[in-house]
Amino acid sequence: MVQLTDIHPLTGFLRDHKAHLERLATTGRPEVLTVNGKARVVVQDAEAYQKMLDALDAVETERIVRERLASLDRGESGVPAEQVLADVRKRMGIKRK
């Protein structure tokens, strides 16, 4: 969640980028940079961004599993287990040994 203390003018970021980068790494929260008082860009620490992507991927995987289970509950034909596992491996970047 973006807090009011995480909103800064772009010019301030350009003037003191080292302090902003340190704050991004320390807090893990993104900063909203403004131009003429309007939100223009969001800047985020790479590690925090990756965590966000990982969480989003986990939510999407769970959504797919729930959707497939619901289709089975409705009596629809399912996807073979091998295909499901292959999809999970692909999504998680796990190679088959």
HELIX and SHEET records of a PDB file:
HELIX    1   1 LEU A    4  ASP A    6  5                                   3    
HELIX    2   2 LEU A   10  ARG A   15  1                                   6    
HELIX    3   3 HIS A   17  THR A   27  1                                  11    
HELIX    4   4 ALA A   46  ASP A   73  1                                  28    
HELIX    5   5 ALA A   81  MET A   92  1                                  12    
SHEET    1   A 3 ILE A   7  PRO A   9  0                                        
SHEET    2   A 3 GLU A  31  VAL A  35  1                                        
SHEET    3   A 3 LYS A  38  VAL A  43 -1                                        
END                                                                             
